[in-house]
């Protein structure tokens, strides 16, 4: 090895760099072979193969010339041996030719390794598994909610990282800061919401959800189940007045047809300071809580204002922290829990209290113990049911345990419904019924809070007619 790198200088630093290069290069080739064979299942393996090992290779390539340069400086200072000039290439010499071919071959190989690592490493770091599982404790609540959301097949980066180099660099620098917080254990618990500096929703949501193609009324079905022997279903049906992206639009999407800027009093945007509305016909109306004195420059150009977009209502479209009650209802509707297994809902809700604040690990273990006792409850209280359907009872218990583990996360202080779902009345009543027109053709009027602006009067059906189909 010393002879091989004598062109750079005879020293331990260069030799160490060379060993690091060849060891990491060989390791990379072997690990890629194992990855291609499909023998890796752990989410951390790709991070090791395509990020950590190539980094060691790159580090070795940096160390080799550093050692050579330092060695030459030492030799010239102390005169221990004759120092050859830099860049003296004479390919008439067999020794030089051999070195040239050797370095050319290894340069091509290392180039291929680094290119492969860059491509595969970037691909891995843009995967949902990397976002959700690599920083397991930090992102576990968001990743769990994401996996049961309608957007579970949409890669995280499609919403959180934009196309092109500027967005890539911006998010990588953000990721570096987040990595430092993770390593130093200084990250927020829970992660603050709403997340600042998200890409504009019209660049994200409207790639798939084009407002011009959403119009008219849509039926909304909401299934809930009673805590009785038959898990009696109840169906609430209403018509959502979706509206559309057009002048004179009515309904929910009239918020998209208009241009609305607002300033909020709090970081969660739950209380409005004022709202500036520019309608498709050119009318401008400024809204604010009664008695408010508007700033002179209240409008789109004022610092700190936000243009209302999709996520001002659809704020939990991929990361909803639903209650255990709702998750059980959804599981009964989907069939993950058997609706014809008596007392399922009752025993589930007896085991899990309503959670309205962060819970400790001890409280989590206590609730899990109660859930795992459900088969014994069946045996004690409903022995005939357990005798006939023991397997269904055990499967239901396992499902309920998994549902509960997706509701409360002690390490991150996350609990059900901790984030307001602005698709509900919580979002509407921030403005409707709370703001008064301060200017424009409706000056002095209160912004209507009539629920039928968005949906019809709900209709309720119970019993057999309400069973999911």
Helices and strands as residue ranges (DSSP letters): H 12-36, H 45-47, I 48-52, H 53-78, H 94-125, H 128-129, I 130-134, H 136-147, H 156-160, H 165-183, H 201-204, G 205-207, G 211-213, E 217-225, E 233-241, H 254-257, E 259-264, E 272-278, E 284-288, E 306-307, G 310-312, H 324-334, H 344-351, H 361-372, H 374-381, H 383-388, H 390-405, G 410-412, H 425-428, E 436-437, G 451-453, E 459-462, G 463-466
